[in-house]
Amino acid sequence: MKIILHFGINFHLLVDQHNFLDLYCINWRNNLYNQMVNLFQNYQNMIMNIIKFQIKLLMICNLFQMQIYIISKQIKIPNQYKIIFCQGGASLLFEAIPMNLMKTQHSSISYTNTGYWSSKALEEAQKFCQNVNIATNIAQDEFGKRFIPELEQWNINKEDSYLHYCDNETVEGLEYQFIPKFSSVPIVTDMSSNFLTKPLDWSKLDLVYAHAQKNIGIAGSTLMIIKPELINNHQNIPYMWDFKEMIKKQSLISNLPIFPIYVNTLVFDWIKKQGTLDFWDQYCKKRSQQLYKIIDNSHGVYINQVKKEQRSRINITFTLKDEIETNKFIELCKNNNIIEVKGHRAIGGCRICLYLPIPQIGIDKLSLIMEDFMN
Ligand SMILES: Cc1ncc(COP(=O)(O)O)c(C=O)c1O
């Protein structure tokens, strides 16, 4: 039986296709997909119960508790951190982080500028803070490969309220191999595209955030893991941006999107059942290597523009000779039911997003097509 959602997406179609779009963790493995379908099939029992106002808060509370339990176990978060769920995507946190974390209204904060999303975060911070220091910019070597400069070349002010960086630059396909820790400056990182894909060193991290729609579910809630002592609410922060309120009310600061929260719980559970973060790290390395190997052996048919050591395990980017070749490749993929391989509009080319629930079968199929195209 085919389930057609209100917004017209046919889930069977989605499952038959291999969709490498940046936004979709929703390339469901069968078991996840079946649980979603069950939810719709049990519409009367489940959804109606979920949306009934009387029990909604309790239900969300339980789902949050379940997620917090799973996440804490999976990533071994030390006790002093709080786990918060908020709305507005990672973009809301681009604004809320400076509002909540600046020590005083005149304090300085540091941002990296190593790709599309870190520069967006930087732009938002500049609207709120007059003293934003750029710790480092993205660099290019003599072959045009992008890379993050060595820490010794960064410019950090010991007095900064925090340093913000984006651990995996989704658009460029560039991933940090280190945590840029400087003396006692708190470290804030956007892990929207690589959250739960590798172990984290909590001795160096003070705030980690990630939206759901890539590795951990569907859009609707964003997760933040924060050391509460970092918060400096020195001024009147609007309620929906206020971290203290979020912590006090255990994330329940307004009506929340129950369905995405439910789906995230399924995905968290699935991720945990598959293995530890070390397992996922190896898994991501292996899968990305499969594609990088084809790129590197393609004699220039596909060119990756990132320095080898900093290539992302999650977002694999490459260009072809020109736009005609790029369109031909995208068309070939489409004809083989592989969709959304076009690169982000900011840099063009192609991009393959390997978020955790994306099935291996799609990557194998894509590999064959890439090899086919070369020949
Ligand atoms: C690393 C990163 N940060 C932030 C964002 C923006 O996320 P949102 O749409 O949830 O605001 C994206 C979007 O793709 C992203 O990849």
PDBQT file of the ligand as one rigid body, heavy atoms in Angstrom, charges set to zero:
ROOT
HETATM    1  C1  LIG A 401      26.522  23.266   9.020  1.00  0.00    +0.000 C 
HETATM    2  C2  LIG A 401      25.200  23.952   8.847  1.00  0.00    +0.000 A 
HETATM    3  N1  LIG A 401      24.841  24.899   9.741  1.00  0.00    +0.000 NA
HETATM    4  C3  LIG A 401      23.679  25.549   9.629  1.00  0.00    +0.000 A 
HETATM    5  C4  LIG A 401      22.789  25.298   8.602  1.00  0.00    +0.000 A 
HETATM    6  C5  LIG A 401      21.463  26.042   8.543  1.00  0.00    +0.000 C 
HETATM    7  O1  LIG A 401      20.512  25.210   9.102  1.00  0.00    +0.000 OA
HETATM    8  P1  LIG A 401      18.961  25.551   9.326  1.00  0.00    +0.000 P 
HETATM    9  O2  LIG A 401      18.313  25.423   7.992  1.00  0.00    +0.000 OA
HETATM   10  O3  LIG A 401      18.500  24.505  10.290  1.00  0.00    +0.000 OA
HETATM   11  O4  LIG A 401      18.869  26.916   9.883  1.00  0.00    +0.000 OA
HETATM   12  C6  LIG A 401      23.122  24.316   7.646  1.00  0.00    +0.000 A 
HETATM   13  C7  LIG A 401      22.176  24.016   6.562  1.00  0.00    +0.000 C 
HETATM   14  O5  LIG A 401      22.282  23.172   5.755  1.00  0.00    +0.000 OA
HETATM   15  C8  LIG A 401      24.354  23.623   7.781  1.00  0.00    +0.000 A 
HETATM   16  O6  LIG A 401      24.719  22.673   6.918  1.00  0.00    +0.000 OA
ENDROOT
TORSDOF 0
